[in-house]
Amino acid sequence: METKKYAHIDIRVPAHHNSLLEKTLALINNDIEIKTLWRVININAIDRLGMTDHGAVHFQIVANIALRLARILDKHKVVMSVTQNYDLSTDYAELVILLASLFHDLGMSISREGHEEFSLILANSILHRILDFLPVEERTIITSETLHAIIAHRSGGVPYTIEAGIVRVADALDMSQGRSRIPYQAGKMDIHSVSAAAIDNVEILEGSDKPVQINIRMNNNAGIFQVDELLRRKLLGSGIEKFVTVSAYLVEGEEKRLIKEFQTL
């Protein structure tokens, strides 16, 4: 049977010698069911609802952002939850983060409304299949932690783990050049579309006062709507907000002006 569309699209992340990531990602990249689900998600999101993409490109971006956040936090001695609670290494924490980043919107293949809950149903069976190479105890823990990170990314979600908080924030940070996670109708000129177009790029660095420094560069003040309505809401209550400083800059030609900054104690 000829494979089409998403079959040729592979997710790539810097593995940093994490063999669990490498093995799992190879299995995912060779899984036609997963790639077909990603295709169906985008048919619903883009073609039927007029939203930004929620497929492979989004998952690639979220996975890379999430792993960058995790590695900065780990460098600054922030202990991941699977290490604190189950005595599993940071390699397992990164595996949870990767899986939740790639599967958090699977439910969009069924419905936008309630897609987080639908994602749990679809991801559960896929996770047990993909993680079959792990011992039962480890597979059960990683599956449970991944499913929690998926449901915690919803609006009003409360992450219980550092890993879930990382994925929640990473999802919101896919906002560069009109890629906002706030739904808006394609072609409609409103605060959602105008503010989304105002975000030029997002930079994630090691900070000076806090471990993580997030810099957001905008070409229009309307971008503040994205910072407040999307990122701030996802960051506060994530469990990682105390490690993060967010700075928003208005860039006009060669000049860059700080117009908003926030951090929590």
N, C-alpha and C positions, 0 to 999 in steps of 0.2 A: 504494500500500500504506500502510495506516495505521500510523504509528509509535506505540509504546506505552511506558509506564513511564518509562524513563530519558531518553527523547527530549527531554523538557522541562527536564532538569536541566543547567545550564551551570556549568562551573568558572570561578570568578572569582578573580583574583589582582591585586594592585597592580602594573601593568606598569612604572611609573616611566620612561615614554618608551622602553622597550625594544621596538622594532618587531618583533624576532624573536619575543619572547614573544607579542605581540599577534596576529601573523599565525598562529603555530602554534596558539595557544589557540582562535582562531576556527575553524581547520580541525578541531581535536579536538571542539569543541562542536557541529560539524555532521556528525560522523561516527557513523552509526548502529551500525557494527560495534563501535567502541570502547565506546559507551554500552551496547550489548547485552552485551558482555563484562562490564562493571561490574555489570550486573543479575545475570548468571549467577554471578559471584563471590559476591554476597550471598545468592543462593539456597543455595549450598553452605555459606557461612560461618554464616549466621543460621538458615535453615530446616532444614538437614540436620545441621550440626555443633554448633549451639547456642553459637556464638562471637559475639564482638562484630563489628560490621559491618566489612567490608573493601572497601566500594564507594566510590561517588562522594563521600560525606561524609568518609570517611577520607582519600581522596586530596586533597580540597579543603583539609583541615586540614594535612596533611603538606606540601603545596605552599606554603601560606602560612607555615608555621613555617620551612621550609627556606629560602625566599627571605628571610625576616627574618634568619635566621642568616647567610646569605651576604652580605647588605647591611651588617650590622654588622661582619663580618670584613673586607669590602672597605673600609669606612670606616676601619678600623684598619690598613690597608695589608697585609692578608694577601693574597698573590697566589694567584689561582685556578690550578688545574693546567693548564687549557687555555690560559691566558695564558703560563704559565711554559714549557710544553712545545711549544705550537703557535703561540704569538704571536697567539692569538685574544682578542678583547676580553671583558670581563666579561659583556657581553650574551650571548655564546655559553655562558659558564659558567652563567648563569641559565637558559638554554635546556636545558642538560643536567640541571640540578637540577629544573626543572619537569617534564620528560619522565620522569625516573626516579621522581619523586614520584607521578606519575599512572599509571605502568605497572608499578611494582615488584611488585604482587600479581596481575598478570594470570593467572599460573599457577594461582591459586586456582580459576579456572574449570574446571580439569582435576582437580587434587588438592591437598589441603592438604600432604600429604607430598611434599617435593621441589618445592614450588610456585615456588621461586626459579628453579630450572633451567627449569621449564616457562614461566615468565615470559619468559625469554630467547628462546625459540622464537617465542612469540606477538608479543613486542615488536619483534623484528628486522624482520619483514615490514611491520608497521605503521609503524615508524620510517622505513623506506625510502620508503613511500608518502606519509606525512605531510610528510616533509622534502624532497620532490621539488623544491621551489622553490629549494633550496640548490645551489650548485655541487657536483660529485661529491666533490671532496676534502673540503670542509667537511661535507657530508652523511655521509661515511664516518667522519670524526673524531667528529662529534657522536653518531652511532649507536653507535660503539664505546665512547665514554665513558659514554653512557647505559646501555648493557648492562652495563658494569662496575659502575656504581652500583647497578643492580638486583641483581646477584649478590652484591655486597658487603654488602647489608642482611641477609643470612641470619645465623642464629646461628653464631658462629665466623667470620664473614666478615672479610676484611682489606682495607679500602679502600686503593687505591693513590693516590687523588686526594682533594683537598680537597672536591670536589663530592660524591664518593661518601660521604665521612665525614659531610658535612652531611645528606644524605638518610638515612643510617643513624640518626643521632641524632634527626632530625625525626620519623622513623617511631616511635621510642620515646616521643617527647614527646606523642603523641596518647593521653594517659592521663587527662584530666580527666573527672570525674563518671562513673566506671565504664567508660571507653573504653580499658581496658588492652589492649596488644598481646599479653599473656600469655594463651594460650587457657584458658578455663575453661568448664565446662558450665553453661548457663543454669539458674538456680534452685538450684544446688548451693552449699551453705555451706561453703567451705573458704578457705584463706589467699589463694587467687587472687581469689575473688569479694569477700571481705571487704576485702582490701587495695585492690582496684580501686575499690570504693565509697568508700574513705577519701580519695581524691584529689579535692579540690574544684576547683582550677584550677592552671594552669601559666602562668607569666609569663616572657617573654623580653625582657631589657633590655640596654642597654649597661652594662658593668661598670666598676668603678673599678680593681681590681687586674688583671683580665683583660678582654679585649674584650667577652665575653658573660657575663651574669649570668642564671642560670636559677633562678627562685623557684618552689617547689612548696608549695602550701598544702593541708594535710590536716586532716581532722576526727577522725582516729583514728591512733594510733601504728602501726597495721597498714600504713599507707601506706608505711612504710619498706621493706617487702618490694618494692614496686614500684620504689622509688628504687634499691635495691641489685640486685635480680634482673633488672630491665628496663633502666633508664636507665644505671646505672653500667656494666653489661656492654656496652651498645651504645656508650657514650662512650669507654671505655678501648680504645685500639687503633684508634679512628676516624681518627686523624690530626689531629683538631681539639681533642682533650682539653686541650692546653696553653693553649688560648685561652678556656677555659670554667670558671666556678665554679658549683657547684650548691648551693643552700641549701634545706633542707626545714623547713617551719614547721608547728607544730601550732597551729591556731586554735581557741580556746575562747571563744565569746562575743565580747567586744571585745578579748580578749588574744591576742597572737601570740607564740609562743615558738620560737626556733630550736632544733631538736633534732638536726640533722645538716647538715654542710657538707663538701664535698670539692672539691679541685682538684688538678691535677698540675703539676709544675714545668715 
